Amino acid sequence: MGRQGCLFPHLAGRGKGARLVWAYGGTGAAFVLWHLSTLLMGGQYPGRHWYVSVFVMVVGCVLVLPVFTWLRLRSGPVVSAIVGHTSTQHLEQQADRPDEGRQPAAAG
């Protein structure tokens, strides 16, 4: 909540162009730093090397942050960013471990 609810609007202000790029970069860096300990311990992407985990997290933040920020700024409350974050985590877990928790269909 702090990154989307407080940090981005503070960094962006009423700016445009370069100021928004700075705000996206600063917010994305804070997001990666927040998750860094679990990335390095393998909690976010089990079985992957730490450098792969950090790279995937940085790329993911760059791709999804504009969407979350747009939702946050257009909707007002932080709830939309929280729902987006939770949905992203769920989809990421399903993509990383698609067969976990599923039972094969029983024949006949």
Summary of the structure (lengths in Angstrom):
residues: 108
radius of gyration: 16.6
end to end distance: 48.7
largest distance: 63.1
contacts: 254
relative contact order: 0.11
helix: 73%
strand: 0%
